[in-house]
């Protein structure tokens, strides 16, 4: 367990290289310390690709009144996510994957390391139920999304190709790490969707940050 300044409860690391890299990104480089307008106090956050919970924990301490859905498909990561987020009643772990529709998909390892598990409809591997963002908003009664974080190893291509017209205008801030190296077409799908709306863009670390100038709350 590791104690982090500014973080209420100690955090569990598994001693793996991937965990150490993610820990540095989130708690040392603070890549998710987003500069929101002073008038915005986040109520609803979705952490897509939550891994073992570091980003959700960072958000829970930064925005203690927000409800946070932590979405993670890999079973091993999810178990650690549940343990890490137990002290935070405002974090809800969900073993699923962000996708463009609700359907059964496969979690696959294509050799990108412990932080690079992908999902695929037509591959072999562990199966689980994927969900669209609209599905999650309906199931968990989220009227809008203040922060939507996506680090989903290439699945952003499908998420932004189809079914985004409901949730995207209802999203205030979108934080995306793109993975064209893993799945060509991710950037094209993202910008093709966003160009239909009025978002401003900035960059922080590996993340693109988009702020909705015409937020439908």
Secondary structure as the mmCIF struct_conf table of DSSP 4:
data_model
#
loop_
_struct_conf.conf_type_id
_struct_conf.id
_struct_conf.beg_label_comp_id
_struct_conf.beg_label_asym_id
_struct_conf.beg_label_seq_id
_struct_conf.end_label_comp_id
_struct_conf.end_label_asym_id
_struct_conf.end_label_seq_id
STRN STRN1 UNK A 2 UNK A 2
TURN_TY1_P TURN_TY1_P1 UNK A 5 UNK A 6
BEND BEND1 UNK A 8 UNK A 9
STRN STRN2 UNK A 11 UNK A 11
BEND BEND2 UNK A 15 UNK A 15
HELX_RH_AL_P HELX_RH_AL_P1 UNK A 17 UNK A 23
HELX_RH_PI_P HELX_RH_PI_P1 UNK A 24 UNK A 28
BEND BEND3 UNK A 29 UNK A 29
TURN_TY1_P TURN_TY1_P2 UNK A 31 UNK A 32
TURN_TY1_P TURN_TY1_P3 UNK A 38 UNK A 39
STRN STRN3 UNK A 44 UNK A 48
BEND BEND4 UNK A 49 UNK A 49
TURN_TY1_P TURN_TY1_P4 UNK A 51 UNK A 52
BEND BEND5 UNK A 53 UNK A 53
HELX_RH_AL_P HELX_RH_AL_P2 UNK A 54 UNK A 62
BEND BEND6 UNK A 63 UNK A 63
TURN_TY1_P TURN_TY1_P5 UNK A 64 UNK A 65
STRN STRN4 UNK A 67 UNK A 71
HELX_RH_AL_P HELX_RH_AL_P3 UNK A 75 UNK A 85
TURN_TY1_P TURN_TY1_P6 UNK A 86 UNK A 87
TURN_TY1_P TURN_TY1_P7 UNK A 89 UNK A 90
STRN STRN5 UNK A 91 UNK A 94
STRN STRN6 UNK A 98 UNK A 98
BEND BEND7 UNK A 100 UNK A 102
STRN STRN7 UNK A 103 UNK A 108
BEND BEND8 UNK A 111 UNK A 112
TURN_TY1_P TURN_TY1_P8 UNK A 114 UNK A 115
STRN STRN8 UNK A 118 UNK A 120
BEND BEND9 UNK A 121 UNK A 123
BEND BEND10 UNK A 125 UNK A 125
STRN STRN9 UNK A 126 UNK A 130
STRN STRN10 UNK A 131 UNK A 131
HELX_RH_AL_P HELX_RH_AL_P4 UNK A 133 UNK A 139
TURN_TY1_P TURN_TY1_P9 UNK A 140 UNK A 141
BEND BEND11 UNK A 143 UNK A 143
STRN STRN11 UNK A 145 UNK A 150
TURN_TY1_P TURN_TY1_P10 UNK A 153 UNK A 155
HELX_RH_AL_P HELX_RH_AL_P5 UNK A 156 UNK A 161
BEND BEND12 UNK A 162 UNK A 163
TURN_TY1_P TURN_TY1_P11 UNK A 165 UNK A 167
HELX_RH_3T_P HELX_RH_3T_P1 UNK A 168 UNK A 170
STRN STRN12 UNK A 171 UNK A 176
TURN_TY1_P TURN_TY1_P12 UNK A 180 UNK A 182
BEND BEND13 UNK A 183 UNK A 183
TURN_TY1_P TURN_TY1_P13 UNK A 184 UNK A 185
HELX_RH_AL_P HELX_RH_AL_P6 UNK A 186 UNK A 194
TURN_TY1_P TURN_TY1_P14 UNK A 195 UNK A 196
BEND BEND14 UNK A 197 UNK A 197
STRN STRN13 UNK A 199 UNK A 204
TURN_TY1_P TURN_TY1_P15 UNK A 205 UNK A 206
STRN STRN14 UNK A 207 UNK A 212
TURN_TY1_P TURN_TY1_P16 UNK A 213 UNK A 214
#
